Amino acid sequence: SDMFIKGKALRDIFYSVPTDSTWIHLSSLASYKVEFGRVTIRVSATTGNSTTTVNVGTIPTNKRPSTDLMFNVPGWSIATNLDRHCQVNKSDGNVIILGPAANTIYQFEISYALP
């Protein structure tokens, strides 16, 4: 027998959640997965001497956020002066680390709800 929540069968609610995925490579620097209607992006990037903005990959059209998003991301250090921002663009799906510090490791996960 079915269980109901607000007049809907629980099995119908459960099966309406977008399909979960395994980790999918965006590039050698980043992967993403979908779980319970949320996109999680995992980044592992090491900068060289350059502090030029780094595009770590492009999210597919149907997995992009409903608006541009900005996240604080840590540089691998106890000091906060290496921390930067990661931007996820709605229009082109680019995932970019803005102005990374030179010779710094950036390993982090960010997530957002699908529209």
C-alpha positions in Angstrom: 0.0 0.0 0.0 1.2 3.5 -0.9 2.1 6.2 1.7 0.8 9.7 0.9 2.1 13.2 1.7 -0.3 16.1 0.9 -2.3 13.8 -1.5 0.7 12.6 -3.5 2.1 9.0 -3.3 5.5 9.0 -1.7 6.9 6.9 -4.6 5.8 9.6 -7.1 7.5 12.3 -5.0 10.7 10.2 -4.7 10.9 9.4 -8.4 10.4 13.1 -9.4 13.8 14.0 -8.0 16.3 14.5 -10.8 18.5 11.5 -11.5 21.7 11.4 -9.4 25.0 11.0 -11.3 28.5 9.9 -10.6 31.3 12.3 -10.9 31.6 13.7 -14.5 34.8 15.4 -15.6 34.6 19.0 -16.8 38.3 19.2 -17.3 41.5 17.9 -15.7 40.8 20.5 -12.9 37.2 19.9 -12.1 34.3 17.4 -12.0 30.6 17.7 -11.1 27.8 15.5 -10.0 24.0 15.9 -9.4 22.4 14.6 -6.2 18.9 15.3 -5.0 18.5 18.3 -7.3 21.8 19.9 -6.4 24.9 20.3 -8.5 28.2 19.9 -6.7 31.4 21.0 -8.4 34.7 19.6 -7.1 37.9 21.6 -8.1 41.5 20.6 -7.6 43.8 23.2 -9.2 47.3 24.3 -8.6 48.4 27.7 -9.9 51.9 28.4 -11.3 53.5 31.8 -11.3 50.4 33.3 -13.1 47.6 35.1 -11.3 45.4 35.1 -14.4 41.8 34.0 -13.9 41.4 30.2 -14.4 38.5 28.6 -16.2 38.3 25.1 -14.7 35.4 23.9 -16.9 32.0 24.5 -18.3 28.8 23.2 -16.8 26.3 21.7 -19.4 23.3 23.9 -20.2 20.7 21.8 -18.3 22.9 21.9 -15.1 23.6 25.6 -14.9 22.3 27.8 -12.0 19.3 30.1 -12.5 21.5 33.1 -11.9 25.3 33.9 -11.8 26.8 32.7 -8.6 29.9 33.7 -6.6 31.6 31.5 -3.9 34.4 32.1 -1.5 37.1 29.5 -2.0 40.1 28.8 0.2 43.7 28.7 -0.9 45.5 25.8 0.7 47.0 27.6 3.6 46.2 28.7 7.2 46.4 32.3 6.0 43.3 33.8 4.5 45.2 36.1 2.1 45.3 33.3 -0.5 41.5 32.8 -0.5 39.7 33.9 -3.7 36.3 33.7 -5.4 34.9 31.1 -7.8 32.2 32.3 -10.2 29.7 30.0 -11.9 28.1 31.8 -14.9 24.5 31.2 -15.9 24.9 32.3 -19.5 27.9 30.2 -20.6 28.3 27.7 -17.7 32.0 28.7 -17.1 33.4 27.9 -13.7 36.2 30.3 -13.0 38.6 31.1 -10.1 39.1 34.8 -10.1 42.6 36.2 -9.8 44.2 33.1 -8.1 47.3 33.6 -6.0 50.5 32.4 -7.6 51.8 29.0 -6.6 48.7 28.1 -4.6 46.6 24.9 -4.4 42.8 25.4 -4.6 40.9 22.3 -3.6 37.2 22.8 -2.8 33.6 21.8 -3.5 30.8 24.2 -4.2 27.1 23.4 -4.7 23.8 25.0 -5.8 20.2 23.9 -6.3 19.0 23.2 -9.9 16.4 25.7 -11.1 
